[in-house]
Amino acid sequence: MPDRIATFAVGGCYSSADIQTSLNVGNAGGVRLCLQPDGTVGRLVVMTSVPGIKQAKENPYHDRMEGSVLVYTGAGREGDQTLAGINKRLPHQLESDFPIYGFLQIGSRRNPNLGPKRWRFLGLLEYLRHYPETQFDVRRQLRRVWLFEFLIHSEPAAVDVSADRVLSASLLRAARERDRASAQDREVVATGVAAAPGPAGDAVEVEVVRTRLLSMPPERFEHLIKEVLLRTGFDRVAVTQYSQDGGIDVNAFAGTSMWPIRDLMIQIQAKRWLHTVGRKEVAELRGSLQPFARGAVVTTSHFSRAAITEAAEQGKNPITLVDGFSLAALIRSINLKLD
């Protein structure tokens, strides 16, 4: 049995046995639990892996790290998932502030060069939200799954196991005070084509398009939005310089076929995300718009309830929101071929 590790360093690599012994959790599963004597959660460990380029293209639903957000898919490779068992304990962090440790697998156990220390410590995780979504399973059958989103805290750079509950509570209180995330920003309005009316084949085909969108590089996704705009009647469509766009990814003008609003400028933020677009992104886009321009956020994912409320706030320039399922259905309807 390995010696207990007193302090986990962010970026440090550890074995599964190190994690099990030092954090007093189980030795299997993507979510591992340590209970206190009274039966409440002492700590949780989330074990995740990011696929290689080929894997991601074949299955973009793998867990993802997008910036400082980890999107984690619940257990179950076939059929509909249920929110039960250990997964349903994750949202309880909102009530108890227990620590959630995040570890990323950096290589396969079949790689002899890595040895057993294949798990990199990401830092403590802050639960943000969870919601159901439609995806394909390993048999390419459309099904319902549960996604969990976490904010990765890479600071502090080291976590003392003996004081992790105190540290976690302090970290989470400060983060919530700083961000003031409302209950509406934790609630996701996820459409999902599996529940939409129409032939089952339509739902499958729309989801096929969405998987292709999720596997695109962000730059390619912006150019795809340009192509969709041109196909649907917009003129003078231009993609801004990548990473220097001030929050605007594509500029366009309503074409002559849209005669009541002809020449109206539309400024679009394109989010090739798996995680949820929240109120903050909508407000930031509004602040970046040119005078008299209209704004839109187009994403491959979903919007929080707070984002939808912010987009339609009275007295403010309205923002149009297009989620991943609506976008995929539009692309299919105009027969736009994807690379």
Secondary structure as UniProt FT lines:
FT   STRAND          7..9
FT   TURN            10..11
FT   STRAND          13..14
FT   HELIX           16..23
FT   STRAND          31..35
FT   TURN            37..38
FT   STRAND          41..49
FT   HELIX           53..58
FT   TURN            60..61
FT   STRAND          64..66
FT   TURN            67..68
FT   STRAND          69..73
FT   HELIX           85..92
FT   HELIX           93..96
FT   STRAND          100..105
FT   TURN            109..110
FT   TURN            112..114
FT   STRAND          119..136
FT   TURN            138..139
FT   STRAND          142..153
FT   STRAND          158..160
FT   HELIX           161..163
FT   HELIX           164..179
FT   HELIX           183..186
FT   STRAND          188..189
FT   HELIX           193..195
FT   HELIX           200..214
FT   HELIX           218..231
FT   TURN            232..233
FT   STRAND          234..239
FT   TURN            242..243
FT   TURN            246..247
FT   STRAND          250..254
FT   HELIX           256..261
FT   TURN            262..263
FT   STRAND          265..271
FT   HELIX           279..288
FT   TURN            291..292
FT   STRAND          294..299
FT   STRAND          303..304
FT   HELIX           305..311
FT   TURN            314..315
FT   STRAND          319..322
FT   HELIX           324..333
FT   TURN            334..335
//
